[in-house]
């Protein structure tokens, strides 16, 4: 898992199964009727009433923002 994926997941999930990849976790949240179980992930209390597909979007947006921020930092340092 990349740093940006790990960071984004940790911003919105209090726990997730490390046996699943970032994409598998996102897919589970976007399609919870597939094979999702509460043993796979746990969202932070602040967003527990949000639909899982919305939280998946929050995570993807956070990942993109992290990547942009760290790319900008690399440009400044270089």
C-alpha positions as CSV (number, residue, x, y, z in Angstrom):
1,X,0.0,0.0,0.0
2,X,1.3,3.5,-0.9
3,X,1.8,6.2,1.7
4,X,-1.1,8.2,0.2
5,X,-3.4,5.2,0.3
6,X,-2.5,4.4,3.9
7,X,-2.9,8.0,5.0
8,X,-6.3,8.4,3.3
9,X,-7.6,5.2,4.8
10,X,-6.5,6.2,8.3
11,X,-8.2,9.5,8.0
12,X,-11.6,7.9,7.6
13,X,-11.3,4.4,9.0
14,X,-10.5,3.5,12.6
15,X,-9.6,0.0,11.5
16,X,-9.4,-2.1,8.4
17,X,-8.2,-5.5,7.5
18,X,-4.6,-5.4,6.4
19,X,-5.2,-8.5,4.3
20,X,-7.2,-6.3,1.9
21,X,-5.6,-4.0,-0.6
22,X,-6.6,-0.3,-0.9
23,X,-8.6,-1.0,-4.1
24,X,-10.4,-4.0,-2.4
25,X,-11.4,-1.8,0.5
26,X,-12.7,1.0,-1.8
27,X,-14.6,-1.6,-3.8
28,X,-16.1,-3.1,-0.6
29,X,-17.3,0.4,0.4
30,X,-18.7,1.2,-3.0
31,X,-20.6,-2.1,-3.2
32,X,-21.3,-3.1,0.3
33,X,-23.8,-5.7,-0.8
34,X,-21.0,-7.8,-2.3
35,X,-19.0,-9.4,0.4
36,X,-18.6,-6.7,3.0
37,X,-18.5,-7.5,6.6
38,X,-17.9,-5.4,9.7
39,X,-14.8,-7.6,10.2
40,X,-13.2,-5.9,7.1
41,X,-13.3,-2.3,8.2
42,X,-14.6,0.2,10.8
43,X,-15.3,3.8,10.0
44,X,-14.6,6.7,12.4
45,X,-17.5,7.6,14.7
46,X,-17.8,11.0,13.1
47,X,-18.8,9.5,9.8
48,X,-20.5,6.3,10.9
49,X,-23.9,7.6,9.7
50,X,-22.6,8.4,6.2
51,X,-23.2,5.8,3.4
52,X,-20.1,3.7,2.8
53,X,-19.9,4.7,-0.9
54,X,-19.7,8.4,0.3
55,X,-16.8,7.5,2.7
56,X,-15.1,5.7,-0.2
57,X,-15.2,9.0,-2.2
58,X,-13.9,10.9,0.9
59,X,-11.0,8.4,1.0
60,X,-10.2,8.7,-2.7
61,X,-10.3,12.6,-2.5
62,X,-8.0,12.5,0.6
63,X,-5.6,10.2,-1.3
64,X,-5.5,12.6,-4.3
65,X,-5.0,15.7,-2.0
66,X,-2.2,13.9,-0.2
67,X,-0.5,13.1,-3.5
68,X,-0.8,16.7,-4.7
69,X,0.6,18.0,-1.4
70,X,3.5,15.7,-1.3
71,X,4.3,16.3,-5.0
72,X,4.3,20.1,-4.3
73,X,6.7,19.5,-1.3
74,X,9.1,17.5,-3.6
75,X,9.1,20.4,-6.1
76,X,9.9,22.9,-3.3
77,X,12.7,20.7,-1.9
78,X,14.3,20.0,-5.3
